[in-house]
């Protein structure tokens, strides 16, 4: 992303929002996987 910013291909104004969004998305994915694993083992 930093390289794209430097190249002018990535709007710098949205960069502060991109990292929290990616972190949140990966966290939700992890939670869903754990939840699916718990449901699978419970049934």
PQR file with spaces between the fields and no chain letter, atoms N, CA, C, O and H, PARSE charges and radii, in Angstrom:
ATOM       1  N    UNK     1       0.842   -1.197    0.000 -0.4000 1.5000
ATOM       2  CA   UNK     1       0.000    0.000    0.000 -0.0000 2.0000
ATOM       3  C    UNK     1       0.877    1.247    0.000  0.5500 1.7000
ATOM       4  O    UNK     1       0.584    2.207   -0.713 -0.5500 1.4000
ATOM       5  N    UNK     2       1.936    1.244    0.782 -0.4000 1.5000
ATOM       6  CA   UNK     2       2.838    2.397    0.828 -0.0000 2.0000
ATOM       7  C    UNK     2       3.443    2.676   -0.540  0.5500 1.7000
ATOM       8  O    UNK     2       3.603    3.829   -0.939 -0.5500 1.4000
ATOM       9  H    UNK     2       2.173    0.464    1.361  0.4000 1.0000
ATOM      10  N    UNK     3       3.777    1.598   -1.254 -0.4000 1.5000
ATOM      11  CA   UNK     3       4.340    1.743   -2.595 -0.0000 2.0000
ATOM      12  C    UNK     3       3.325    2.356   -3.540  0.5500 1.7000
ATOM      13  O    UNK     3       3.664    3.217   -4.352 -0.5500 1.4000
ATOM      14  H    UNK     3       3.646    0.661   -0.930  0.4000 1.0000
ATOM      15  N    UNK     4       2.064    1.907   -3.433 -0.4000 1.5000
ATOM      16  CA   UNK     4       1.006    2.461   -4.265 -0.0000 2.0000
ATOM      17  C    UNK     4       0.777    3.929   -3.946  0.5500 1.7000
ATOM      18  O    UNK     4       0.518    4.726   -4.847 -0.5500 1.4000
ATOM      19  H    UNK     4       1.789    1.208   -2.773  0.4000 1.0000
ATOM      20  N    UNK     5       0.870    4.295   -2.667 -0.4000 1.5000
ATOM      21  CA   UNK     5       0.739    5.692   -2.260 -0.0000 2.0000
ATOM      22  C    UNK     5       1.829    6.525   -2.919  0.5500 1.7000
ATOM      23  O    UNK     5       1.567    7.593   -3.472 -0.5500 1.4000
ATOM      24  H    UNK     5       1.081    3.647   -1.934  0.4000 1.0000
ATOM      25  N    UNK     6       3.051    6.019   -2.851 -0.4000 1.5000
ATOM      26  CA   UNK     6       4.194    6.723   -3.417 -0.0000 2.0000
ATOM      27  C    UNK     6       4.043    6.867   -4.925  0.5500 1.7000
ATOM      28  O    UNK     6       4.448    7.873   -5.508 -0.5500 1.4000
ATOM      29  H    UNK     6       3.264    5.151   -2.401  0.4000 1.0000
ATOM      30  N    UNK     7       3.455    5.850   -5.549 -0.4000 1.5000
ATOM      31  CA   UNK     7       3.266    5.866   -6.992 -0.0000 2.0000
ATOM      32  C    UNK     7       2.061    6.716   -7.390  0.5500 1.7000
ATOM      33  O    UNK     7       1.848    6.991   -8.571 -0.5500 1.4000
ATOM      34  H    UNK     7       3.126    5.033   -5.075  0.4000 1.0000
ATOM      35  N    UNK     8       1.272    7.133   -6.388 -0.4000 1.5000
ATOM      36  CA   UNK     8       0.109    7.953   -6.676 -0.0000 2.0000
ATOM      37  C    UNK     8      -1.078    7.138   -7.152  0.5500 1.7000
ATOM      38  O    UNK     8      -2.046    7.693   -7.672 -0.5500 1.4000
ATOM      39  H    UNK     8       1.445    6.910   -5.429  0.4000 1.0000
ATOM      40  N    UNK     9      -1.008    5.806   -6.976 -0.4000 1.5000
ATOM      41  CA   UNK     9      -2.084    4.939   -7.451 -0.0000 2.0000
ATOM      42  C    UNK     9      -3.105    4.653   -6.357  0.5500 1.7000
ATOM      43  O    UNK     9      -4.203    4.164   -6.621 -0.5500 1.4000
ATOM      44  H    UNK     9      -0.221    5.356   -6.554  0.4000 1.0000
ATOM      45  N    UNK    10      -2.716    4.970   -5.118 -0.4000 1.5000
ATOM      46  CA   UNK    10      -3.593    4.692   -3.985 -0.0000 2.0000
ATOM      47  C    UNK    10      -3.934    6.020   -3.321  0.5500 1.7000
ATOM      48  O    UNK    10      -3.025    6.757   -2.940 -0.5500 1.4000
ATOM      49  H    UNK    10      -1.823    5.367   -4.904  0.4000 1.0000
ATOM      50  N    UNK    11      -5.219    6.349   -3.168 -0.4000 1.5000
ATOM      51  CA   UNK    11      -5.577    7.615   -2.519 -0.0000 2.0000
ATOM      52  C    UNK    11      -5.130    7.632   -1.055  0.5500 1.7000
ATOM      53  O    UNK    11      -5.617    6.844   -0.243 -0.5500 1.4000
ATOM      54  H    UNK    11      -5.958    5.750   -3.477  0.4000 1.0000
ATOM      55  N    UNK    12      -4.218    8.518   -0.730 -0.4000 1.5000
ATOM      56  CA   UNK    12      -3.632    8.559    0.611 -0.0000 2.0000
ATOM      57  C    UNK    12      -4.673    8.846    1.687  0.5500 1.7000
ATOM      58  O    UNK    12      -4.496    8.460    2.843 -0.5500 1.4000
ATOM      59  H    UNK    12      -3.824    9.158   -1.389  0.4000 1.0000
ATOM      60  N    UNK    13      -5.759    9.523    1.309 -0.4000 1.5000
ATOM      61  CA   UNK    13      -6.769    9.910    2.294 -0.0000 2.0000
ATOM      62  C    UNK    13      -7.494    8.713    2.897  0.5500 1.7000
ATOM      63  O    UNK    13      -7.968    8.795    4.030 -0.5500 1.4000
ATOM      64  H    UNK    13      -5.902    9.836    0.371  0.4000 1.0000
ATOM      65  N    UNK    14      -7.592    7.595    2.162 -0.4000 1.5000
ATOM      66  CA   UNK    14      -8.313    6.430    2.687 -0.0000 2.0000
ATOM      67  C    UNK    14      -7.400    5.464    3.427  0.5500 1.7000
ATOM      68  O    UNK    14      -7.878    4.544    4.091 -0.5500 1.4000
ATOM      69  H    UNK    14      -7.206    7.529    1.241  0.4000 1.0000
ATOM      70  N    UNK    15      -6.086    5.665    3.319 -0.4000 1.5000
ATOM      71  CA   UNK    15      -5.129    4.744    3.926 -0.0000 2.0000
ATOM      72  C    UNK    15      -5.363    4.515    5.419  0.5500 1.7000
ATOM      73  O    UNK    15      -5.283    3.369    5.862 -0.5500 1.4000
ATOM      74  H    UNK    15      -5.698    6.412    2.779  0.4000 1.0000
ATOM      75  N    UNK    16      -5.651    5.565    6.229 -0.4000 1.5000
ATOM      76  CA   UNK    16      -5.894    5.321    7.655 -0.0000 2.0000
ATOM      77  C    UNK    16      -7.072    4.392    7.918  0.5500 1.7000
ATOM      78  O    UNK    16      -7.144    3.759    8.972 -0.5500 1.4000
ATOM      79  H    UNK    16      -5.716    6.496    5.869  0.4000 1.0000
ATOM      80  N    UNK    17      -7.994    4.309    6.963 -0.4000 1.5000
ATOM      81  CA   UNK    17      -9.173    3.462    7.148 -0.0000 2.0000
ATOM      82  C    UNK    17      -8.940    2.033    6.665  0.5500 1.7000
ATOM      83  O    UNK    17      -9.635    1.108    7.085 -0.5500 1.4000
ATOM      84  H    UNK    17      -7.935    4.823    6.107  0.4000 1.0000
ATOM      85  N    UNK    18      -7.966    1.860    5.788 -0.4000 1.5000
ATOM      86  CA   UNK    18      -7.733    0.554    5.169 -0.0000 2.0000
ATOM      87  C    UNK    18      -7.214   -0.468    6.175  0.5500 1.7000
ATOM      88  O    UNK    18      -7.698   -1.599    6.218 -0.5500 1.4000
ATOM      89  H    UNK    18      -7.402    2.611    5.447  0.4000 1.0000
ATOM      90  N    UNK    19      -6.226   -0.074    6.986 -0.4000 1.5000
ATOM      91  CA   UNK    19      -5.612   -1.026    7.912 -0.0000 2.0000
ATOM      92  C    UNK    19      -6.571   -1.516    8.994  0.5500 1.7000
ATOM      93  O    UNK    19      -6.615   -2.719    9.252 -0.5500 1.4000
ATOM      94  H    UNK    19      -5.832    0.845    6.951  0.4000 1.0000
ATOM      95  N    UNK    20      -7.352   -0.622    9.648 -0.4000 1.5000
ATOM      96  CA   UNK    20      -8.342   -1.119   10.612 -0.0000 2.0000
ATOM      97  C    UNK    20      -9.375   -2.029    9.961  0.5500 1.7000
ATOM      98  O    UNK    20      -9.807   -3.012   10.562 -0.5500 1.4000
ATOM      99  H    UNK    20      -7.315    0.355    9.438  0.4000 1.0000
ATOM     100  N    UNK    21      -9.771   -1.704    8.735 -0.4000 1.5000
ATOM     101  CA   UNK    21     -10.754   -2.525    8.029 -0.0000 2.0000
ATOM     102  C    UNK    21     -10.194   -3.923    7.774  0.5500 1.7000
ATOM     103  O    UNK    21     -10.892   -4.919    7.968 -0.5500 1.4000
ATOM     104  H    UNK    21      -9.420   -0.905    8.246  0.4000 1.0000
ATOM     105  N    UNK    22      -8.938   -3.996    7.339 -0.4000 1.5000
ATOM     106  CA   UNK    22      -8.309   -5.291    7.079 -0.0000 2.0000
ATOM     107  C    UNK    22      -8.156   -6.086    8.370  0.5500 1.7000
ATOM     108  O    UNK    22      -8.375   -7.297    8.394 -0.5500 1.4000
ATOM     109  H    UNK    22      -8.372   -3.188    7.182  0.4000 1.0000
ATOM     110  N    UNK    23      -7.779   -5.395    9.441 -0.4000 1.5000
ATOM     111  CA   UNK    23      -7.613   -6.059   10.733 -0.0000 2.0000
ATOM     112  C    UNK    23      -8.944   -6.602   11.239  0.5500 1.7000
ATOM     113  O    UNK    23      -9.020   -7.723   11.742 -0.5500 1.4000
ATOM     114  H    UNK    23      -7.602   -4.411    9.421  0.4000 1.0000
ATOM     115  N    UNK    24      -9.994   -5.788   11.096 -0.4000 1.5000
ATOM     116  CA   UNK    24     -11.330   -6.200   11.532 -0.0000 2.0000
ATOM     117  C    UNK    24     -11.807   -7.401   10.732  0.5500 1.7000
ATOM     118  O    UNK    24     -12.380   -8.343   11.282 -0.5500 1.4000
ATOM     119  H    UNK    24      -9.932   -4.878   10.687  0.4000 1.0000
ATOM     120  N    UNK    25     -11.563   -7.356    9.417 -0.4000 1.5000
ATOM     121  CA   UNK    25     -11.987   -8.438    8.536 -0.0000 2.0000
ATOM     122  C    UNK    25     -11.298   -9.748    8.911  0.5500 1.7000
ATOM     123  O    UNK    25     -11.946  -10.793    8.982 -0.5500 1.4000
ATOM     124  H    UNK    25     -11.098   -6.591    8.971  0.4000 1.0000
ATOM     125  N    UNK    26      -9.996   -9.697    9.151 -0.4000 1.5000
ATOM     126  CA   UNK    26      -9.263  -10.916    9.519 -0.0000 2.0000
ATOM     127  C    UNK    26      -9.702  -11.430   10.886  0.5500 1.7000
ATOM     128  O    UNK    26      -9.748  -12.638   11.121 -0.5500 1.4000
ATOM     129  H    UNK    26      -9.469   -8.849    9.094  0.4000 1.0000
ATOM     130  N    UNK    27     -10.027  -10.491   11.793 -0.4000 1.5000
ATOM     131  CA   UNK    27     -10.504  -10.884   13.117 -0.0000 2.0000
ATOM     132  C    UNK    27     -11.849  -11.584   13.011  0.5500 1.7000
ATOM     133  O    UNK    27     -12.069  -12.614   13.648 -0.5500 1.4000
ATOM     134  H    UNK    27      -9.990   -9.510   11.602  0.4000 1.0000
ATOM     135  N    UNK    28     -12.754  -11.024   12.201 -0.4000 1.5000
ATOM     136  CA   UNK    28     -14.070  -11.635   12.008 -0.0000 2.0000
ATOM     137  C    UNK    28     -13.944  -13.010   11.367  0.5500 1.7000
ATOM     138  O    UNK    28     -14.668  -13.939   11.727 -0.5500 1.4000
ATOM     139  H    UNK    28     -12.574  -10.187   11.684  0.4000 1.0000
ATOM     140  N    UNK    29     -13.026  -13.137   10.419 -0.4000 1.5000
ATOM     141  CA   UNK    29     -12.793  -14.420    9.761 -0.0000 2.0000
ATOM     142  C    UNK    29     -12.324  -15.459   10.774  0.5500 1.7000
ATOM     143  O    UNK    29     -12.779  -16.603   10.766 -0.5500 1.4000
ATOM     144  H    UNK    29     -12.438  -12.382   10.126  0.4000 1.0000
ATOM     145  N    UNK    30     -11.405  -15.041   11.648 -0.4000 1.5000
ATOM     146  CA   UNK    30     -10.892  -15.948   12.675 -0.0000 2.0000
ATOM     147  C    UNK    30     -12.000  -16.370   13.630  0.5500 1.7000
ATOM     148  O    UNK    30     -12.104  -17.543   13.988 -0.5500 1.4000
ATOM     149  H    UNK    30     -11.035  -14.112   11.654  0.4000 1.0000
ATOM     150  N    UNK    31     -12.829  -15.409   14.044 -0.4000 1.5000
ATOM     151  CA   UNK    31     -13.944  -15.706   14.950 -0.0000 2.0000
ATOM     152  C    UNK    31     -14.915  -16.687   14.301  0.5500 1.7000
ATOM     153  O    UNK    31     -15.373  -17.634   14.941 -0.5500 1.4000
ATOM     154  H    UNK    31     -12.744  -14.456   13.753  0.4000 1.0000
ATOM     155  N    UNK    32     -15.226  -16.454   13.027 -0.4000 1.5000
ATOM     156  CA   UNK    32     -16.144  -17.346   12.314 -0.0000 2.0000
ATOM     157  C    UNK    32     -15.585  -18.759   12.220  0.5500 1.7000
ATOM     158  O    UNK    32     -16.325  -19.732   12.366 -0.5500 1.4000
ATOM     159  H    UNK    32     -14.854  -15.684   12.508  0.4000 1.0000
ATOM     160  N    UNK    33     -14.277  -18.878   11.976 -0.4000 1.5000
ATOM     161  CA   UNK    33     -13.648  -20.199   11.889 -0.0000 2.0000
ATOM     162  C    UNK    33     -13.707  -20.909   13.232  0.5500 1.7000
ATOM     163  O    UNK    33     -14.007  -22.101   13.297 -0.5500 1.4000
ATOM     164  H    UNK    33     -13.676  -18.087   11.858  0.4000 1.0000
ATOM     165  N    UNK    34     -13.419  -20.175   14.304 -0.4000 1.5000
ATOM     166  CA   UNK    34     -13.457  -20.760   15.650 -0.0000 2.0000
ATOM     167  C    UNK    34     -14.875  -21.206   15.980  0.5500 1.7000
ATOM     168  O    UNK    34     -15.094  -22.298   16.504 -0.5500 1.4000
ATOM     169  H    UNK    34     -13.175  -19.207   14.251  0.4000 1.0000
ATOM     170  N    UNK    35     -15.847  -20.328   15.659 -0.4000 1.5000
ATOM     171  CA   UNK    35     -17.252  -20.628   15.937 -0.0000 2.0000
ATOM     172  C    UNK    35     -17.695  -21.863   15.156  0.5500 1.7000
ATOM     173  O    UNK    35     -18.390  -22.726   15.692 -0.5500 1.4000
ATOM     174  H    UNK    35     -15.669  -19.441   15.233  0.4000 1.0000
ATOM     175  N    UNK    36     -17.295  -21.943   13.900 -0.4000 1.5000
ATOM     176  CA   UNK    36     -17.639  -23.093   13.066 -0.0000 2.0000
ATOM     177  C    UNK    36     -17.019  -24.369   13.639  0.5500 1.7000
ATOM     178  O    UNK    36     -17.643  -25.430   13.623 -0.5500 1.4000
ATOM     179  H    UNK    36     -16.730  -21.241   13.464  0.4000 1.0000
ATOM     180  N    UNK    37     -15.790  -24.260   14.143 -0.4000 1.5000
ATOM     181  CA   UNK    37     -15.117  -25.408   14.740 -0.0000 2.0000
ATOM     182  C    UNK    37     -15.814  -25.875   16.002  0.5500 1.7000
ATOM     183  O    UNK    37     -15.931  -27.077   16.243 -0.5500 1.4000
ATOM     184  H    UNK    37     -15.283  -23.398   14.156  0.4000 1.0000
ATOM     185  N    UNK    38     -16.281  -24.923   16.817 -0.4000 1.5000
ATOM     186  CA   UNK    38     -16.996  -25.261   18.053 -0.0000 2.0000
ATOM     187  C    UNK    38     -18.318  -25.950   17.721  0.5500 1.7000
ATOM     188  O    UNK    38     -18.679  -26.954   18.336 -0.5500 1.4000
ATOM     189  H    UNK    38     -16.186  -23.947   16.621  0.4000 1.0000
ATOM     190  N    UNK    39     -19.036  -25.397   16.736 -0.4000 1.5000
ATOM     191  CA   UNK    39     -20.318  -25.982   16.329 -0.0000 2.0000
ATOM     192  C    UNK    39     -20.098  -27.395   15.783  0.5500 1.7000
ATOM     193  O    UNK    39     -20.867  -28.309   16.082 -0.5500 1.4000
ATOM     194  H    UNK    39     -18.742  -24.582   16.237  0.4000 1.0000
ATOM     195  N    UNK    40     -19.047  -27.565   14.986 -0.4000 1.5000
ATOM     196  CA   UNK    40     -18.756  -28.869   14.391 -0.0000 2.0000
ATOM     197  C    UNK    40     -18.412  -29.901   15.464  0.5500 1.7000
ATOM     198  O    UNK    40     -18.826  -31.057   15.377 -0.5500 1.4000
ATOM     199  H    UNK    40     -18.423  -26.823   14.743  0.4000 1.0000
ATOM     200  N    UNK    41     -17.657  -29.481   16.468 -0.4000 1.5000
ATOM     201  CA   UNK    41     -17.255  -30.425   17.514 -0.0000 2.0000
ATOM     202  C    UNK    41     -18.395  -30.707   18.492  0.5500 1.7000
ATOM     203  O    UNK    41     -18.435  -31.766   19.119 -0.5500 1.4000
ATOM     204  H    UNK    41     -17.320  -28.542   16.539  0.4000 1.0000
ATOM     205  N    UNK    42     -19.314  -29.760   18.616 -0.4000 1.5000
ATOM     206  CA   UNK    42     -20.433  -29.928   19.550 -0.0000 2.0000
ATOM     207  C    UNK    42     -21.488  -30.877   18.997  0.5500 1.7000
ATOM     208  O    UNK    42     -22.132  -31.613   19.745 -0.5500 1.4000
ATOM     209  H    UNK    42     -19.281  -28.900   18.106  0.4000 1.0000
ATOM     210  N    UNK    43     -21.655  -30.849   17.684 -0.4000 1.5000
ATOM     211  CA   UNK    43     -22.709  -31.674   17.086 -0.0000 2.0000
ATOM     212  C    UNK    43     -22.236  -33.095   16.809  0.5500 1.7000
ATOM     213  O    UNK    43     -23.005  -33.914   16.306 -0.5500 1.4000
ATOM     214  H    UNK    43     -21.133  -30.251   17.076  0.4000 1.0000
